[in-house]
């Protein structure tokens, strides 16, 4: 295993470099920054056992990394001027090393396409050589301010030294028992705090009682994490489905029932409503041009089918507030997967995007109505950064996936009322809406039945988005810890989602022979949520070693709870495995057969290799997850939401 480094200039276009220079000059005025040079550094790691590449392989790699007609701009040595070190500071910013970036996934795929099978990973950093007009060194405080201005701390980091290896000195953390039987609720409270589960008082009482008095056993740390994600506000909508009590008076209907009741006065043209990943209305008969056989080369034919219209929308507010670009990309990607996961598979057509944020406070552009006295949370990006980078992120994902963003909106608002009350979108809103279509004979998912294969299709498992579902509950309950936000960060890979989309489309084009019996998109709560949803109420057994891992240091808890993107769960009959494998291989889309439907109403996660259900039932081994679905998805009591309508005015 060897780490190769290639340098390329320039890293930034002239306009982008000018903007960056202005940014760092604004945050480090005392340093008197005069100018800046930039370059890319490509870190190329070869596979284990490969000490060096051949001349032919190096030439292929150079060809991939070189910009056409600018061969001289790529070198094995840095281009940055190393003279006058007393007036310069070198800052290198690159991706965090705990997961491969989308760039890496696609770069390695390109290498394999041209025969470079020895390449394990490629990441790229930007190196900034900053010149000062003063004779003194830049202070540490100024240097830190510059670093903060140059990178997104949620997805990037500073490299103090050149990266020598992508290997991380991390041992997967073992799961453990939470001793509720002996210590009661206090044991669960400590786990709630240490894992950032965002369980409220009601949750703590309910789960303590469930394990202590009904199940009469201790939960594992994985089960606690699972319950927090799967039953979070994001996944279960407790607030919208709860009994609402305002000023001591219970409201007749829940917020969710109020929304559902609007259907009584609307057009009765619903095909799917309030029961799937997206809604659909009646469509039209249309002529379609489809392949005669979608899993191999074939001629095309024209058919006529009824296609219904899918509508879907969601917000991705917290991730966009923390990391605007990646939050908006994954918001768009998640909404696209909602279309894919409708019925037995949907077709993506187009999207919209909208943003609401606080006062922009654009440097050098003072607007009289903007209040500059308010503070903003340290863990959230500034409104102007959200406005620019979130919009870029949503468009970037749509462009790379192949979905046009047709329309949208943006709103900036912040005001101090006469009574001193502040009204502002401090936590931004990132709205993503989409339209798609679904064949009339693919509307209804097949119920989970004993013996069906549980399959994951799409990107491999990464330590990404761990605790994203609980983060939504934190926004409702409070008690957020800034350092826990880093675990919930996500990254988007639109090219991988397009590969997965082509797999789904190929299956749909088989018409009545579509092997996908049921499909759900993976979102908050990761595998723990989506695999319970798709197997409910029949139950399933899942095996950790059957997943495709992008990071060998993933723990059992992270495998079960990480919200890594571009992944869907599907059910299919065992005799369709070869068909799905063939399609996925053609589209270069990972597929993992991770378990099967058992019919016993339980969700069981086995930390090991796959075994037959019969063989597994003979053992008495304790598993990381072993829960009755009726306790965690079915028979959950309704929460009571207390609110008080009052306002304090200055007198």
N, C-alpha and C positions, 0 to 999 in steps of 0.2 A: 504493500500500500504506500503510495507516494502522493505528496501534495505538489502540484505544479501551479505556478503563478504566471499569468499573462496580464500585461498592462496595455490599456488603449486610451487614446486621447481623441477628442475631449469627452469628458463625462457629461457635461451640460452644454446645451446650446447657449449662444451668446446672451439671449434675452433671459433665459433661466438663470444663468450664472450672475447676471446683473441683479436680478431679483434677490437671489440668495445673498449676494454681497450687501445689498441694502438691509436685509434682515439682520445679518450679524453685526453690521455697523450700528444698527439701532439698539441692539441689546448689549453691546460692548463698546460704548462711546469712548471710554477712557483708554482703550487699547489703540485708538487711532488707526483702524484697519484701512490699508490703502488699496490692496488688490488681492486677487485670489486666482489660483490655478487649480484645475481638477483633472482627474483621470479615473478610469475604471480599473479595478483589479479583479480578474477572474481567478477564483480558486478552483482548481480542478483536481479532484481526488480520484485515484485509480482504485480498482478492486484489490482485495486482499490477495497477495501472491504476485501481484504485478509491480515490479520495482521500477520499470521504465517503459515508455512507449517507443515503438520503432519509428524510424524516420518517416515512413509512409503514414503511420498513425498520427504523428505530430503535425504533418502537413495537412491532413484532413481536419485536425482540431483547429489549426490556424485558419483554415479556410472557413470554418464555421464561425469563428470569433471575429474575423476581419470584416470590416465594412467594405463592400465592393469599390474598387478604384482607389482605396486608401490603405493599401497594404503596409505602408511605412508607419501607420499610426498604431500598429500592434507590435509589442516587443516583450521579451522576457525580463527586461530591466525597466525600472520606473523612469518615466519621462520628467518627473518633477525636479526642479532645480534644487540641489542640496546645498548650495552655497548660502552664505549669510544666514546661518541658522539662528543667530542672535536676534534677527528681525522676523523670524518666521515661526509658525507652529503648524505641525502636520496633524490633521485629524482624519481618521478613517472611520467611515460609517458603513455598517453592513447589516444583513439580517441576523436576527437571533439564531443561535446555532441549534436550538432544541427541536427544530423541525425544518424539513426541506421546503423551500419556497416553490411557488407555482412556476417561476422561471426555471428552477432546477429540474422540475418534473419534465418540462417541455424540452429543455436543453439536452437532458440525458436521452429522451426519446429520439431527438434528432440525431444524436451521436450513434445510437443503436441502428437507426435507419441507414446510416452510411458505413456500417460495419465497425464502429468503435465500441466494442462490447466490454472493453476494460475500464470504461468510465463509470464510476460509482455515483459521483455527485459533483455538481458545478454550482457555485454561488458567486455573486458579484457584489462588490463593495464600491463605494465612491471615496476617493482620497482627495482631501482638500488641503492645499498648501496655501496658508494665509500669511500675507505680508503686512507688517505694521510700519507706520511712519515714525514711530518712536524708537529710541535706542534701547529701551528696557524690554525685558521679557514680559509676555502677557501674564497677568496674574491668574492664579488658579480659579478664582471666582469668575473672571472674564471668560476663561477657557471653558468652564462648565456652562456658562450662559450661551456661548457659541455652539457648543455641542447640543444643547437642548433645542436651539433654533434650527440645527441642521438635520435632526432626525426625529422620527416618530418612535417614542420610547416604548410603545406597545409592541411594535413589530421589528424594531431595529435596535442596535447597540453600537457602542464605540469599540473598535478593536485597538487596544493599547499596543499590541504587538501583532505582526502578521500571523494569520491563522496557520498553524502547523498541521492540524488534524480536526476533522469534524466529530471525532469520537468524543462522547461526553462521559465524564467519570460519574455516572449515575447508576445506581443499582435500583431496579424496580422495587418500590416500597411494598412490602407484604401487607395484605389486609389483616384485620384484627377484629376480635370480638369487642363489642361495647357492652360492659357489664351492667345492664339494667336490672337484672334479677337481684343483684346484691346491692348496688348503689342507687337504684331507682332513677328518677328523672335527672339527677345531677350528672350521671354518666353521659346521658344524651345531650345535655347542655354543653358539656365540654367538647364533645364531638361536633356539635353545631358550631361552636366558636372556632375550633381548629380547622375544620374543613370548609368554613364559610357557607353553611347550608341554608341560612336565612329562614330557619324554622321559627314561627311565631309561638306565642304562648299556647294557642289552641293546638298547633302541630305537636309541640313537645308533650302536652298532656295526652293527646290521642295516641301517638306512637308508643309512649311509655306504657299506657294501658294495653295497647294491642299486643306488645311483646310480653309484657309481664303477666297479664291476666288471661289473655285468649290463646296466644301461641305458646306461652310458658317457656320461652327460650330467649337468649340474647341475640340481638341482631349483629351482623358484621358491619364493618365500616363501609363496605361496598353497598350493602342494603340501605344503610342510612343515607348515603350519597344518592342512591337510586331514588329513594322516596322523596328526597328534597327536590330533585330535578323533575321527576315524572309528575309530581303533585305540586309543582310550583305554580305561581300565578300565570306564567307564560304558557304552561301546558294545560292547566285545568281551569283557568279563569275563575278562581274562587270569588274574586270581587264581583264579577259580572253575574255569577250564578248564586251568590250568597243572599241571605235574608238581609235586606237593607233597612236599618233602623235610624231614622233622622230625628234628633231631638226627642228620643223616647218613643216615637211613633213608627210602627212597622209599615213599610210600603207594601202594597198588595202584591206587586209583581217584582221579580228580580230584573236587573238591567237587561239581562239576556232575554227574558220573556218579553220585555218591552220591544226589543229589536225584532224578535220573531213575530210579534203581533202585527207588525207593519205589513206582513204578507197577506193579511186578511183584506186589506184595502188596495192591493196591487194586482197587476195582471197575473192570472193563474197560469203562467207558462213555465213554471219551474220544473226542471228535470232533476236537478240535485240541489238541495238546500239544507244547510246546517247539519250535514251528515258526512262530509268528506273533506278533503284538503282544499277544494274549491267548490264554488257553486256553478250551476249551468242552467241555461234557459233553452227553450226549443229553437232548433236551428232550421236548416233547409236541406233539401236534396241537392246534391252537387256532383258534378263529374270529376273523378279523380284519376290521376295518372300514377299507377303503382307498378312495382316489379312483379313479375309472375311468381318468382321465388325470391324472398328477401334475404335468405341466408347464404345464397351463392349467386354467381353471375347468371343473369337471365334477361329475357326480353321484358319490355314494359307492356302494360295493357290498360285500357280505359274501363273504369267501373263507375257505377252510380250508387252513392250511399247517402244516408242522412247524417249530417254532422251537426251536433249541437254546439252552442257557444259557451265557452267557459269564461267566467269572470273571477278574479281573485285579487286580494289586496292585503298588505300587512305593513306594519311599521317595524323599524329596526333602530330604535331610538338610543338605547344605552350603548350598544357597540359603536354606533356612529358618533356619539358624544365623546367616547374614550379614544377611538382611533377612526377619524372620519372616512378616510379612503377605504380601508379594509372593512369597516363597518357597513358602508354603503354597498361595496361590492358583494359582501355576503348577504346583505338584505335583498339585493336584486337576485342573487343566486338562489336563495331560499324560496323566494316567490316564484321563480321559474320552476323549481322542483315541486311546488304546490300544484302547478298545472300538470307536470309529468305524473304526479301521484294521484290524479283524479280517476275514479273508476278503476279500470284495468290498464290505464295509461292514456295520457292526453298529449295533444300537439301544441307546441309553443308557437305563438304568432308575434305579439308585440307587447311593449310595456310602457309605463309612465313612471315619473318620479316627482316627488315633492319634498320641500324642506321648509321647516320653520325654525328660526334661531333668534337669538337676542340681538342687541345693538351691535352693529358691525365694528364700530370704532376703527375705521380704516386710518392708518397712520398718514398724517398730512392732509386728511380730508375730513375736516370737522363739520358735522351736521348739527344745527342748533337744537334739534329735538332729542339728540342722544345724550343720555345721562352717563357720565364717565365715573361716577362715584361708587358704583356697585362692584362688589367682589364676585369672582367666579371660582368654582371649585378647582383645586389643583389637578384633579384626576380627569377633568373634562377639557376638551379643546376649546379654543376661543371661537366665538361665532363666525368671524371672518374666515378662520381656517375651515370650519365646518362648511361654510358656503362654497368655498373653492374646492376643497378636497373631496367632500361627499359627492358633489356633482360630478367631479372627475371620476370617482370610483364607480358610480352607477353607470355612467356612459362607457367607461372602460370595460366593465364586465359585459354589458349588452353588446358592445362592438365585437369583443373577442368571442363571445358565445354565438353571435349571429342574430340577436334579437334587437330590433330597432326601438329606441326610446322615442316615442312619438310626441309626447306632450308632458307638461308638468307645471309646477308652480314653486315659488320661493317667497317666503315672508320673513321680514325682520321686524321685531317689535320688542321694545323695552321702555317702561315708563314708571316714573315715581308719581303716584296719585297724590291728591291734595292732602290726604290724611297721613301721608308718609309711607303707605303700603307700596311695595315694589311688585310690578307685574311684568314678567319677562320670560321668554323661552330660554331659561338657563340650561336645562337639559333639552337638547334639540329634538325635533321630530324629523324622522326620515321615513317618508311614505313611498311605498313601491306598489304599483298596481299593474295588472297584466290581463291580457286577453289570449284565449287559446281556443281549441276546438276538440271535440271528442266524438268518436263514432257512436252511433246510436246503439250498437250491439256490444259496446264496451263500458257501459255506464255502471253496471253492478259488479262490485267485487265479489269473489267467491268467499264464503266463510271458511275460516281455518278448519281443516279436517285432519284427523290423525294420519300420520305418514307423509304429509306434504313436506317438501324441502323448504327450509328457511334460508334465504339467499341475500347476501349483500353485494350490490353492484355499484361500481364507482371508485372513488379515490381510496387509498389505503389509510390505515389508522395512524393519526398523529396526535401529539399532545397539544391539541388546539381546541379552544372553546370549552375548557374544563370548568364547569360550574355556570355556564351561560344561562341555564334555566333559573337557577337560584338567584342569579343577579337581577332578574326581573322582579322576583319577590322582594329583594332588598329594596328596590325602588318603591315598593308599596309599604314595606314594614319599617324601613330605615336601617340603621346600624351597619352601614356600608363600611368596609375596610378597604382603603385604597389599594393596598398591596394585593388583595384578592382579585382585583380587576385584571391583573396581568394574566392570571390563569384562564380568564374568560375570553381572551383575545382570539380572533379568528383570522383566517386568510382565505381568499377566494382563488379558485383555479378554474376559470371559465372554459379553457380548452378541455379539461377533464370532464366538465359538465356536458360539453358538446359531444364528447365520445359516448358518455352515458345516454345522452339524448338519442344518438343514432342507434344504440342498442334497443332502446324502448321503441323507437319508430320501426325498426326492423321486425320486432315482435308484433307490433300492431298491424303491420302490412301483411301478416299471415292470416289476418281477418279472423274467421271462426276457429283457427288453429293457434291463436295467440297463446303462448305458453305462460304468460303472466296471469296468474289467477287473482292476485291481489298485490297492490303496490302502495307503499307509504314513503314519503320523503323523510329523511333524517334531519332533525332540527335540534332544539334545546333538549338536553337530557341524553343525546347521543343514542347509542345502541340500547341502553336501558329503557329508553322511552319508545323508540320506534319498533323494537322487537316485541315489546309487550303489546303495543297497539295492534300490530299485524297478527299476533297469535291469540288475541283475546276473542272469545272466552276459553278456547280449547286448551291453551297452554303450550309451552315448548321447552326443549332443552337446547342450550347453546354452549358451544365449546370455544374457549379463548384461543386455542392454538389453530383454529380453522380460519381465523381472520388474516387478511393481508396487512402486514405491519410496515409502515414507512419509517418507524423508529423502534429499534430493538429494545430500548430501555423503558417502553410503555409498561406501566403497572396494570394489574387486574382492574383496579378502580378506574384508571384512565381509559382503558379499553372499553369499559362498560359505560362511562359517563362523558367521554370527550365528544364535543360537537364538531368533529372534523367535517369539512364541507364536501359537497359533490358526491353524496352517497345516498342511495335509496335501498329500502328493504322490499323484497318481493317473495311471494309464495309460488311454487310451481310443483307439478307432479314429478316424481323421481325419473320417469322415463323421458322427460324433456331436458335433462341435465346436459346431454351431449349437444343438443340444439343450441341452448343458451351459451354454452362454452364456445361453440364454433363462432357465433355472432360476436361475442365479447373479444375473442382472439383477433378476429378480423378488424374490429374497431379499436384494438389496443386498449381495452377498458378492463380493469381488474374485476374479477368476480370471485366470490368466496361462498362456499356452501357451509354455512356456520352452524346448522342444527336442523332439527325437525320438529313438527307438531306432534305432541304426545297425547292430547285429549284428556289429561288429568286435571286441567284447570290451573296448573302451576307454571311459574316461570323459574327455570333453574339454569344458573350459569356455572359451568364446570371449568375449573382452572386446569386445563390439560388437553390432551389429544382427543379426537373424536372416537366415541365408542357407540355400540348399539344401545338402544334404550333398554333392552332386556338385560344386557350385561351391566348397565349402569344401575338399574333398580336392585341388583343383587348386592351392591356395595352399600356401606353405611357411612361413607365419607361425608364430612361437612363441606358444603359448597359455599362460595362467596355470596351467591344469591340463591335463595330457595323460598319463594313467596307464593301464596295463593293470590291469584289475580283478583278474586272477588274482594279481598281485603284492601287492595291498593288501587283498584280501578272501578270496582262495582259498588260495593256497599260503603261508600264514604259519606258520612253525615254532612249536611249543609252548614257552611260557616255563617256566623252572624256578623255583619259589618256595621259597626256603630259610627255614625257621623253626626256632627253638630253644626247647624247652620247659624253661625254668629259672626259678627264683625266688630272689631274695636275701632272706634273713631276718636280722634283727638278732640278735646273739649277746650 
